[in-house]
């Protein structure tokens, strides 16, 4: 299991997730109230990952989280520390998935969504996020 990063690394990852979500909102096909469905689905995936990151310390210390239904309960964890580690591992795997989808847009078809070209800005932000999360020492 991947250890939870220190406060500085958590803050960096959380900021990069926010930056990636913002880049998606700047995409030419992000046209509220009806953004491109593939863009919206991936944006939601990024925002959920961001939310999990903001709640890691609460999970770790057993404090209540704001939206408990948005975070897997990890009932098989032996304690709160392990729940937090499992939640961070979830964010790590989500990050790898996000980057794969952004760099291979045809993967949206696997999720039942139409293809979309995410563009250089979204790709760069996704790559920066992946690099940040993979650079955390184990």
Secondary structure, 3 states (H helix, E strand, C coil): CCCCCCHHHHHHHHHHHHHHHHHHHCCCCCCCCCCCHHHHHHHHHHHHHHHHHHHHHHHHHCCCCCCHHHCCCCCCCCCHHHHHHHHHHHHHHHHHHHHHHHHCHHHHHHHCCCCCCCHHHHHHHHHHHHHHHHCCCC
